[in-house]
Amino acid sequence: MTRIDVRETALLRTEKVRRRLLRHAAILGGVVATLWIVELLDWLWLRGALDGFGIQPRTWSGLQAIVIAPWLHAGFGHLLANTIPFVVLGWFVMVRRTTDFFIVTLASLLASGAGIWLFGGASSIHLGASGVVFGFLGYLLARGYYERSVVAVAMAALAFFLYGGMLWGMLPLQQGISWQGHLFGFVGGVLVAYGQAQPRRELAP
């Protein structure tokens, strides 16, 4: 391979990485922008009325709200607290495969919502994207455990270093925190990692 070929190959790889990063930024930016626009509209025109569309455990409307509640937040402080870990952990999830982000998001959203609906307090309303954030964390930690590759373990270690303290949020230690959503969202992420690890184990000699 000539020097020109090596340079062209390096340029192609650089361009591929650049396009991939731009795609990641567009996906995460689009989701975050939607979350903030929804909260802004709720604050400016609806006076917080959207908060009533969260998950109400063991009600028909609450069951329907499972796919709606993660897009709603109880004020900008709540939204900001979810935005940063959503972006960081969400990007960690999609670094290897962009499709992993969508799979883990859907699994943790549904698992979190189902856990809230089944086990949440009867008179409570649950909303916010924290269940998905915990799903990202659960997926990254479990992928490192099941896969044992250098990249997976490194990503798990970094995720734990940055956000390991969130794990306390899966316990009923603080009033007004949807620990059920956190716990089951985490479980949803773990289940995705476990499911992805099975084909690799079956192929191993």
Secondary structure, DSSP 8 states (H G I E B T S, - for coil): --HHHHHHHHHHHHHHHHHHHHHHHHHHHHHHHHHHHHHHHHHHTSTTGGGGGSB-TTSHHHHHGGGTGGG--SSHHHHHHHHHHHHHHHHHHHTT-HHHHHHHHHHHHHHHHHHHHHHS-TT--B-SSHHHHHHHHHHHHHHHHHH--HHHHHHHHHHHHHHGGGGGGGSS-STT--HHHHHHHHHHHHHHHHHHHHHHHHH--
